[in-house]
């Protein structure tokens, strides 16, 4: 039976990528792709929320088995969320189709009869 996969997307302040990768790895996630990003916020948001908005971001893309998602999301919320300096947010998207080389990383090879 093939595992259901999801794409976990984590957006954090610049400089916290390595911490996030280590956290996810310790909880069972394997490969992570890190992209540099720039947040865009209206000046009114700064006044409304009373916080300094760091525009430089790191975006982590991680393909994980759906069964691991709740554990990863909870850890991100607790360790890298809005109460931390990382100011992380995370969400996931279902993966409806993937190439076999990606699927083979998550699904055990079938024994030849």
Buried (B, 14 or more C-beta within 10 A) or exposed (E): EEBEBBBBBBBBBBEBBEBBBEBBEEBEBEEBEBEEBEEEEEEEEEEEEEEEBBEEBBBBBBBBBBEBBEBBBEBBBEBBBEEBEBBBBBEBEEBEEBEEEBBEBBBEEEEEE
